[in-house]
Amino acid sequence: MVISLLNLIIEIHSAEEYGILPGRKGTLEINNDICDFYENNFDEANRFSGNPLEFIRSQDIIKRFLTPAPMVIADVAGATGIYSFWLAEQRHQVHLLDLSSKHIEQARQRGKQSAIQLASFTCGDARQLPWDDNTFDMVLLMGALYHLQESGDRTRCIEECFRVLKPGGRAVFAYISRAASLVDGYKYHFLNDPIFQHIVETDLQTGKHENPTSNPHYFTTAFFHTPALITQELQQGSFEEIRIFAVEGFASMIDTDKIMQDEHQKGLLLKHLALTEESSELLGISSHLLAVAKKV
């Protein structure tokens, strides 16, 4: 396993020593609420344990764009590495990067306990990647864009993915839909709370999601996209051949817990989601969206 000197240094030292956490002059600004949410209030490592629909659908979409192993893949903002280890199991060389030192440590521990090994673990910022130009066959950006409220930050993030991607390579970007809070509000009865009503209205009008409460079910600071905005930002970042897929699609509006426990019902649901995944009429109601784009 080859790890660059820079990755090795970052592994040895904490993220704070390298100026990627709050409180350092001349560094990228980090939202403390987001850091606190993932460090203390949310179990990212087990997010798919109750219902794996999002994970299964995302896997299905990503694997269509994989080429024979070994690909060199960057999993940027990849949290605890759930996609990293899945890809490494298929003999791809995967480099995991995440802002949270907690997530990186959890991923490192998983690697120590597993026969599946990642190429490197880096605690870093998606807006300032530590890799050389034209390094990766594929880049996954499965988390950062829906936490960056300022368009300049999102632009920088997309440009960094473009920079480290090889010509001809593809990048996969994850988004939360502009209507996600609206759908969840009715689905889980959050709209009984007047505060959540205000959250929904602000989300729909601006895309900027703020949670002024201590309720973790209301998520944390985020930015929710429309399909049109996704295309616009990726085009501005020089990406081409952009395709947008609904991950949960229409199933975002229903309770899928029991469906996913029945193999026949699950198979039927996955079939119908695949049939409608690029339907422009249904894209906006999906809680999560994936965009796949090419560096030409």
N, C-alpha and C positions, 0 to 999 in steps of 0.2 A: 504494500500500500504506500503510494507516494503522496506526501503532503507538502505543500509549498512552505517555505520558511515563514512567510507571512501568516499563513493559517496556523502554523505551529506556535508562533509567538502569541497569537490571539488566544489559542487554546490555553496556553500557560498562564496568561495574565487575565485579569477580569476585564469586562467590557468598560467599566467605569474608568479604568486606567488609560483606556484608549479614547476617551472623550465621546462615547456614543450614548451616554446616559445623561440625564439632566444635570445642570450645574457647571458645565464646562464652557468657557468662552471660546468663540470661534468654531463651535461645533453645531451639528444639526439639532434643532429643537425637538425634544421628545415629550409627548403628552404623558404626564404622570398618572392620570386616571387610567389610561390604557395599560400602562405597566403594572399598576396596582391590581387591576382587574385580573390579568393573567397570572401575576405572581401570587395573589392571595385569595381571589374570589372565584376562580374558575378552574375546573379540572380538564385542561385541554387534552391531556394524555388519554382520557377515557370518553372523549366527546361522542364518539360513534358507538359506544358499547351498548347503549339502550336501543338505538335504531340506526342501522348502518346505511340507510337509503342514500344519503348524500355521498358517502364514501364509495359505495358500489357504483353509483351513477358517474361520479367523477373518474373513477378507475376506468370505466367503460369508455368514456370519452377520450381520456388521455392515451389509452393503449392503442387507439386507432392511428395515432401519430408517431408511435414508436417505430424505430428501425431496428434491425437485428442487433443484438448485444455484441460487444459492449458499447453503449452510448455514454458520453460524458455529460452528466446532467447536473444542473444547479437547482436545488430545492430552496428557493429564497423565501424568507419568512415562513419556513416550513415547520415551525413549532417543534413538537417532539419527534418529528420525522416519520409520521405514519405513511406518507407517500414515499419518503426516502427509502425506508426499509422494504416496502413493497417492490420498488423498482430495483433495489440492490439484490433482492431475492431472484430477480430475473437476470442477474449478472451484469447490470449496468453499473457504471462507476458514478456514485452519487455524492455530491458535496452539499451538506446541509448548513444553512445559515439562518439564524433567528436572533431577534433583538433580546429575547428573554434568556438570561443566564440559567434560570430554572429549567426552561425547555431544553436548552442545550445539554444541561447536566442529565436530565431524564433520558434524552436520546443517547448520550454517551453510556449511561448505565445499561440501557437496553442493548446497546452494541456489545458490551462486555458479557452480557448474559446470553447472547445469541450467537449462532453460527453465521449470521448475516452481518456483514461489515460494511460500513460507509467509508468513503474515501477520506472525508474530513468533516469536522464539526467546527463551526465558527460562530461566535457571538458577535453580531454585527448588524448594520443598518442597511435596509434594502435600497436606500437612496445613495449609498456610497459603498459599492461592492468592492471587495479586496482583490478581485481577480483581473487578469489581463484581458485585453480586447480579444474577441474571436476565440474564446476558450471552449465554449460548450455547444454540444449538439442540440440540446434542449434546455430551456429554462422554465421552471415552474415558479409562479408567483401566486401562491395560494392564500395569502392573507393580508399583505401590506396595503393594497389599494383601497380596501374598505375601512381602513383606519386613518387615512390621510385626507383631512378635510380641505386642505388648500390645494388648488389645482397645480401650483408650482411644484409642490412636493410629489404629487402623482406624476407629473411630467418628468421630473428628475428620476423617479423610480423606473418608469417605463424606458427612459433613455439609457439607464444603467443596464437594464435587461437586454436592450438592443445592442449595447456596446459589447457585452461579454458573450453574446450569442454568435456562433459562426454563421457566415453567409449561407443561406439555404436552410438554416435551422429554424425551429419553431418554438414559440413561447406560449405558455398556457397561463392565463390570468383569471383569478377568481374574483367575483364581485357579489355584493349583496344587492338585491333589487330595491328600487325606490319604493315599491309597495310592500316591502317585507313587514314593517311594523303594522301596517293596516291589516294585512292578512292575519298576522299573529294576534293582533288585538281582538279580532272577532273569534278566531279559532280557540284562543285560550282565555277569553273573557277579560283581558287586560283593560278593555275600554270601559269597564265599570269604574275605573280610576280616572278622575278628571285630569290628573297629571299626564297619564298615558295618552289621553285624547289630545292634549297639547303636543306631546312628542310626535304623534302620528301626523298631525297637521303641519308641523314644522318639517318633518321628514319629506312629506309630499311636496311642499313648497320649495324647499332648498336642498334637500338631500343630506343636510347636516344633522346627524342624530346625536342628541345629548341626553344623558340620563341624570337628572338632578336628584334622584332618590338613591337609596341604598339597596334597592331591589335588583339583584343580579340578573333576573329574568328579563329586565328591560335593556340588557346588553350594556355596552359602554360607548365611549366616544367613537363615532364612526361616520362614514360617508356612503350613501346609498346611490347607486347609479341607475340611469335609464339605459336601454339598449343603444339609443342614438348617441348618448354621451360616451359610452364605451367605444363605439366605432370612431367617434371624433377624436378622442384622446389617443387611441392607438395609431390612427392615421397621422396625427401630428407628431407622433414618436417614430415615424418612418416605417411602421409595419404595414405589410400588405397581405392580401389573401385572408382577410379577417372573417372568421365565422363565430357566431355566438350561439351557445347551447343552453337551454334550460336544464338545470340539474334535477331539481325535484319537480319542476313543471307544475301541472295542475294539482299534483299530490300535495303541494304546499298548503292547500286549502282543506285537506282532510286529515283525519287521524290515521296514520299508516302503521302504528305500532303492531296491531293484530295482523294486519295484512302481511307485514314482513316476517311474521312467525309461521305463516302458512306457505309452503313452497309453491303450490299452484297459484294462489292469489298473488304472491310476490312475483312469480314469473309473468303473470298477466299484466301486472302493474308496470314492470320494467319494459315489457314489450310496447305498451301504450305510451310510456314516457319516451322511448326511443323514436316512436313514430311521430311524435309531436314536438320533439326537442328543438327544432329550428322554426317552428311555426311562429310567425311574427305576431299573430293574434294572441298567443299564449305566453310569449317570453316574459312579459312584465309581471306576471303573477307568480313566477318561480322565486322562491326565497333566495336561491343562489343561481348565479350564471357563470359559465365558463366561456372565455373567449380564447380562441386559438388563432395565432397570427404568425406570419412568416417574415424572416429577414431575407429579402431578395438581394 
